[in-house]
Amino acid sequence: MSDELKVPIMADCFAANKKPEILFWVGSAGSFDDRAKKISRAFVKILNKANVDFAVLGTEESCTGDIAKRAGNEFLFQMQAVTNIEVLNAYEVKRIVTCDPHSFNCLKNEYPGLGGNYEVLHHTQFIDELIQSGRLKVEGNTYKGKRITFHDPCYLGRANSEYDAPRKVLSSTKATIVEMKRSKQTALCCGAGGAQMFKEPEKGNMDINILRTDDALETQPNIIATGCPYCNTMLTDGIKNKEKEADVSVLDIAELIANS
């Protein structure tokens, strides 16, 4: 993280007898993937701007185990989950915010069965909360007159029925929001979900991410907005495949808000 970003570590807060308002769960992609790190930084910039009292686990954070579970390794999932739950419970964590819908779904719906009960928010829900409560003001006309289409991440949309928060946050940028023909309940997966991200696709006449990129390009957007690091990768690859990098950018909602 760069100098101007303040990123408190949970262990330090705990040692100083301070309890942060939220724990920012960075996730594997947000920690290690160079593109996704930019999303993490953008979200921290928002948290700093809104004076949110937050902390990260730092080296104590491990993978949620979501990918292992989706790939069928329940044993590895439970090992990873139980380790994380012990850390989270030791710090008496109540609220968790993450930029990754896979982590969001896993922490929210699958950790309670193993003793991890937390209020879990996707970063678009938390940003919406900050805007609604007046803690964050989206100023500037960075995206005024731009056409933005939003790709619903599977684990935020269909798996958890959250369609409104990302759209409400996007509308605060003063851009024109255009919907794809397949959106909300009928949105198409980017092709990365269910651990598909880490293997080659099965034989067919088209990769899913190319099909989804076609859906997005039909709306003639300047920007494809995402709320998931995996979707971001898949759609960026799709844009490269179509040789549209000069015309269309793929940005996470956190980046759009940080830039505004």
C-alpha positions in Angstrom: 0.0 0.0 0.0 1.2 3.5 -0.8 2.1 6.1 1.8 -1.1 8.1 1.7 -3.4 5.2 2.4 -4.0 4.3 6.1 -4.4 0.6 6.6 -4.7 -0.4 10.3 -3.9 -4.0 11.2 -6.3 -5.8 13.5 -3.6 -7.1 15.9 -2.3 -3.6 16.5 -5.8 -2.3 17.1 -6.5 -5.1 19.6 -3.2 -4.5 21.4 -4.2 -0.8 21.8 -7.6 -2.0 23.1 -9.4 -0.5 20.0 -12.3 -2.2 18.3 -12.7 -1.1 14.6 -16.2 -0.5 13.2 -15.5 -3.0 10.3 -13.0 -5.6 9.3 -12.1 -5.2 5.6 -11.7 -8.8 4.3 -9.2 -8.3 1.4 -9.5 -11.8 -0.1 -6.9 -13.8 -2.1 -7.4 -11.9 -5.3 -7.4 -8.5 -3.6 -4.1 -9.5 -1.8 -2.1 -11.2 -4.6 -3.5 -10.3 -8.0 -1.9 -7.1 -9.4 -5.2 -5.9 -11.0 -7.3 -6.7 -8.0 -4.9 -5.0 -5.7 -5.9 -1.7 -7.4 -9.5 -2.5 -6.4 -8.4 -3.0 -2.7 -6.5 0.3 -2.8 -9.5 2.1 -4.3 -11.8 0.8 -1.5 -9.2 1.8 1.2 -9.1 5.2 -0.4 -12.9 5.4 0.1 -12.7 4.2 3.7 -10.1 6.8 4.5 -12.1 9.5 2.8 -15.2 8.7 4.8 -13.2 8.4 8.0 -14.3 4.8 8.5 -12.7 3.1 11.5 -11.6 -0.2 9.9 -8.8 -2.8 10.1 -7.5 -5.7 8.0 -6.2 -9.0 9.3 -3.0 -8.7 7.3 -0.8 -11.8 7.5 -3.5 -13.5 9.7 -6.0 -13.6 6.9 -6.1 -16.8 4.9 -8.2 -17.8 1.9 -11.9 -18.3 2.9 -11.8 -21.8 1.4 -14.5 -20.9 -1.1 -12.5 -22.1 -4.2 -11.6 -25.4 -2.5 -15.3 -26.0 -1.7 -16.5 -25.2 -5.2 -13.9 -27.5 -6.7 -15.2 -30.3 -4.4 -12.6 -30.3 -1.6 -14.9 -30.0 1.4 -12.1 -31.1 3.8 -9.7 -28.3 2.7 -12.6 -25.8 2.8 -13.4 -26.7 6.4 -9.7 -26.6 7.4 -9.3 -23.1 6.0 -12.7 -21.9 7.3 -12.1 -23.1 10.9 -8.7 -21.4 11.0 -10.2 -18.1 9.9 -13.1 -18.4 12.3 -10.8 -18.9 15.2 -8.9 -15.7 14.3 -12.1 -13.7 13.6 -13.7 -14.8 16.9 -10.6 -14.1 18.9 -10.8 -10.5 17.7 -14.6 -10.4 18.4 -15.3 -9.3 14.8 -18.9 -8.3 14.2 -19.0 -6.6 10.8 -17.0 -7.7 7.7 -16.9 -5.9 4.4 -15.3 -7.5 1.3 -14.8 -6.5 -2.4 -15.1 -10.2 -3.4 -18.6 -11.7 -3.8 -17.1 -15.2 -3.5 -15.7 -14.3 0.0 -19.0 -12.4 0.7 -21.1 -15.5 0.0 -18.8 -17.9 1.8 -18.4 -15.8 5.0 -22.1 -14.9 5.1 -23.8 -18.2 4.2 -21.2 -21.0 4.9 -19.2 -19.8 7.9 -22.2 -19.8 10.4 -22.4 -23.6 10.1 -18.9 -23.8 11.4 -19.3 -21.3 14.2 -18.6 -18.0 12.4 -21.5 -15.6 12.8 -20.9 -12.2 11.4 -22.7 -9.4 9.6 -21.2 -9.6 6.1 -21.5 -6.8 3.5 -20.3 -6.5 -0.1 -18.3 -3.4 -0.6 -21.1 -1.9 -2.9 -23.6 -2.3 0.0 -21.2 -0.6 2.4 -20.4 2.3 -0.1 -24.2 2.7 -0.5 -24.6 2.9 3.2 -21.8 5.5 3.4 -23.5 7.6 0.7 -27.0 7.3 2.2 -25.8 8.3 5.7 -23.9 11.3 4.3 -20.5 10.1 5.4 -19.3 9.9 1.8 -20.1 12.6 -0.9 -19.6 11.7 -4.5 -18.5 14.9 -6.2 -17.0 15.7 -9.5 -18.3 15.0 -12.9 -15.6 12.4 -13.8 -18.1 10.1 -15.5 -20.9 12.6 -16.5 -22.0 11.7 -20.0 -20.3 8.3 -20.0 -22.2 5.1 -20.7 -21.7 2.5 -18.0 -23.1 -1.0 -18.1 -23.0 -3.1 -14.9 -22.2 -6.9 -14.9 -23.9 -8.6 -12.0 -21.5 -11.0 -10.2 -23.3 -14.4 -9.7 -22.5 -14.6 -5.9 -23.8 -11.1 -5.3 -26.8 -11.2 -7.6 -28.5 -14.5 -8.1 -26.9 -16.2 -5.0 -27.7 -13.3 -2.6 -30.4 -11.3 -4.4 -28.4 -8.0 -4.2 -29.1 -6.0 -7.4 -29.9 -2.6 -6.0 -26.8 -1.5 -4.0 -24.3 -1.5 -7.0 -26.8 0.3 -9.2 -27.6 2.9 -6.6 -23.8 3.5 -6.1 -23.2 3.8 -9.8 -26.0 6.3 -10.3 -24.2 8.6 -7.9 -21.5 9.1 -10.5 -23.9 11.0 -12.8 -23.1 8.5 -15.6 -25.8 7.0 -17.9 -26.4 3.4 -16.7 -27.4 1.1 -19.5 -28.5 -2.5 -18.8 -27.5 -5.5 -20.8 -30.2 -7.7 -22.2 -29.3 -10.3 -19.6 -29.1 -8.6 -16.3 -30.1 -9.0 -12.6 -31.9 -12.4 -12.2 -31.1 -13.4 -15.8 -27.5 -12.2 -15.8 -24.9 -14.5 -17.4 -21.9 -15.7 -15.5 -18.5 -14.2 -16.5 -17.2 -17.7 -16.7 -15.0 -17.6 -13.6 -17.4 -18.8 -10.9 -17.3 -22.2 -9.2 -13.5 -22.4 -9.4 -13.7 -22.3 -13.3 -11.3 -19.4 -13.1 -8.4 -21.8 -12.4 -8.9 -24.2 -15.3 -9.2 -24.2 -19.0 -12.8 -24.1 -20.3 -14.5 -27.2 -21.7 -14.7 -27.5 -25.5 -17.4 -25.5 -27.1 -17.8 -22.9 -29.9 -17.2 -19.9 -27.6 -15.8 -19.1 -24.1 -18.3 -17.8 -21.6 -16.4 -14.6 -21.0 -16.4 -13.8 -24.7 -20.2 -14.3 -24.8 -20.6 -12.1 -21.8 -18.3 -9.4 -23.3 -20.6 -9.5 -26.4 -23.6 -8.8 -24.1 -21.8 -5.8 -22.6 -20.6 -4.4 -26.0 -24.1 -4.4 -27.4 -24.9 -1.6 -24.9 -22.2 0.5 -26.5 -20.6 1.3 -23.2 -17.6 3.5 -22.4 -17.1 1.5 -19.2 -18.1 -2.0 -18.0 -18.5 -1.8 -14.3 -18.0 -4.9 -12.1 -18.2 -5.7 -8.4 -15.9 -8.7 -8.4 -12.2 -9.2 -9.1 -12.8 -12.4 -11.0 -15.5 -10.8 -13.2 -13.0 -8.0 -13.8 -10.3 -10.4 -15.1 -12.7 -12.3 -17.3 -14.3 -9.2 -18.9 -10.9 -7.5 -19.3 -9.7 -10.6 -21.2 -12.9 -10.5 -23.3 -12.3 -6.8 -24.2 -8.7 -7.7 -25.2 -10.0 -10.6 -27.3 -12.3 -8.1 -29.1 -9.4 -5.6 -29.4 -11.5 -2.9 -27.8 -9.1 -1.8 -25.0 -8.8 1.7 -26.5 -12.6 2.2 -26.4 -13.9 0.3 -23.4 -12.5 0.1 -19.9 -13.4 -2.5 -17.2 -13.5 -0.9 -13.7 -14.7 -2.0 -10.3 -17.4 0.1 -8.7 -14.9 1.0 -5.9 -12.5 2.4 -8.5 -15.3 4.5 -10.2 -16.3 6.0 -6.8 -12.7 6.6 -5.7 -12.1 8.4 -9.0 -15.2 10.5 -8.4 
